[in-house]
């Protein structure tokens, strides 16, 4: 067994790869909102998945107890993470597998490349994997002359279209079937030119294309939904059977697993095998669940590796308010109920992890002080629907508020390192909040400001609305009007009312007294 120090570093390393937005969320979201076809595709798909999930969840009288159990198991796993990872390595290695440790995306990519080079292969097949998307493995291998073929249908569609996934569970959720047919006709070698957009015909075309890859590939790359410390077992759940082909046919199997995927006991799978399929695809049972423990002589891959990936996870673990984001089992339930995601899609988040979970996980992995992800915690209305839907009860709204506070502190703190941000001149928000603090801390000051209400009302125009405000307030009037203030404040109205009413019976005043 490898001796690995898992003690929490004083300054945990940040994550790198496809977890950093290339532009601020507000700018990207504004662009995506202009795509009417995207909104139609997203609305149809998320509503369909959401309705299926509600039906199958309602069948279980102990659903809330299952959620509590899932949350408790993940909390235990995170509190014992160093111990469980060491146990997993010991068990996996004793059964013929090889464990590698990767501190970040660059190290993980180098390890994968080296393992592929050792086999002499120039092509690999891949099971759908968020971890390999996170580290940018496909692009890394392509630059070095190694072709990586996605075998999940939705991932294949995205790859052929030279696009990026837009959803954790359904990467091509932003494409409709006509768009998919056009992609196949344009990019898929040897496809029948009479191909229609009938779903069955599209699936058969993809199957014929992939079958040749399955039968010829010597190396497969997978992610992992779970890693069981007690037995050294890895698990992948999927719906198409492509995972089973990748995990059993090639001679070499390389798995990239985030260290947060470890579970203490095999018995814990009982809970997650009920939570995951219902929360993700709205199914009672996952169609394909593959479990493997090291090497089985004469059966399946004989050269088996797992890469345990940090890439900012210890950084997230060090945040006592945000560490529960690592409980995520990648079901996408939060995305399917999120009003923000439904209208902007996954590309607006600029990360492998979109939607509500991405709005907290990406900043936690990179550090919210990283400028590229600083806007993500604000990509939410804080409606709480994501918390209600999460099968392991991650309180996403609470973490979002925490990260917003961290962002404010980062902007006002002295520069710390090359990525730190110095406050410099006060921002418009600083000025506005300072003025509000000054006015609201004194009744006399507030009264003086209230005397200006008639002037503000006159500036609103004949229709009694502000349709365009300058500076910071422009973000509000960009999509809504602001009604003109009243001609008189409530405090002023109440004072006049009380003065005109005089003493009332039973209020403690005697004849001749005034209030």
C-alpha angles and dihedrals in degrees: 000000000000117000106231127174108228097173114134108262119229090243108024113219118255124239125251136193130057093352097087122086116235092211135016115281095240091057094045093044092051090056095046092048088066091064105092094181090054092053091049092050093047094046093052095045099044093046091050094050092042093053092048091050093051091052097052094040091054089059092068116076090193097050094121090049089052090052090051090050093049091050092048093050093050091046090053092047093053092047090052098034100129092047094046094047091052090049091049091051092050093050096043093048094047088058096055101270128122124230124208127186121217122190095193145355095278093054093046092051092050091051093051092048092050093051091050092047089053090061094048091233124143096188133054135182120223137210114216105279131174091194094058090047089050093055094041093239098161093054092044093053094044091056088055098048099262117125117216115197120202111219101187106098096232092044089049091053092051092045094049090049091051087237135128128248116266100193136036095230102024106032093182095047089124092062126080123210095261090055089048092053090052090050092051092048091049102041112019114092116233096005118158107260090217091063113143130201093254105132093229092052091048092050092049091051090052091046093053090048094050099041091072090052094049093052096047103037118106095184131048129187123204142170124222133235091198141007116199113214094196094062106014090244125156123205136198124185121196142151108224108052093241089111092056090052092051095045097050111029107053123078094228126045122190118188124193110200130177110233091238091068093077119114125196100229141020088235089065089072088072089070098043095045086063098040100044105053093043093048097043112035100007091246128137092222132016111249095224125027115173121191125180134173115200115297129338109200112242094004125089128330114356096195105061126174136172125196113206106212127206105170095156099330094115086051090056090044090055090059103085092195096046104032093097087073084078088066089075114126093193096246095140093220090132092055094051092058099038114110091201095052092044090061102036104033127214099292092070090067092059093214141095085248110060132173127036095327090050091050088064104025098053095051090045092053095047099028120257088250087070101106095220094062100033093101097051097084087060093056092098142076090215089233091147097228090124092056091050092051099042110109092210095041100244105179094224097171091054092050091047090056090047092052092048088056090049089051092052091049091048091053092051099040124093116266113280114188129332094304097048122114123224119212097229114164118009114268125230088258090053090053094045095048091044091052091047091050091050094049099041094048092069131043091209092054092048090050091054091052092048090061087068094061095098090054092050090048091053091052091057093075133226096310092055095237139109106223097174129029127180131243120354093358090061089081089063099046091045089084105015143029124247114224117232116260118257119269090242132030122241091242091054092046092049093049091053092046093052092046093051095045096060123196117338129210112271096017093112097253120130127217112287094022122118127203 
